[in-house]
Amino acid sequence: MTIEFQVEGMSCQHCVAAVTNAIREHDANAQVRVDLAAGRVTVESSQAADALKAAIDDAGYTVKSVTGSAAA
């Protein structure tokens, strides 16, 4: 399923790597695409949206909204 997160606080490639790594800690096979300028993280994963949101939050970023086929 595809889930899109609107994320605040990402400003550089380090942020992209931190968010990507946090998501992949929960799902090593997740496909993660980050649009840094738009603050959008698109994830294809079998994990629940809540678990992935928590991973992003734990990495130090703020999820403002969640949309997609698995949005809670």
Secondary structure as UniProt FT lines:
FT   STRAND          2..8
FT   HELIX           13..26
FT   TURN            28..29
FT   STRAND          31..35
FT   TURN            36..39
FT   STRAND          40..44
FT   HELIX           49..58
FT   TURN            59..60
FT   STRAND          62..68
FT   TURN            69..70
//
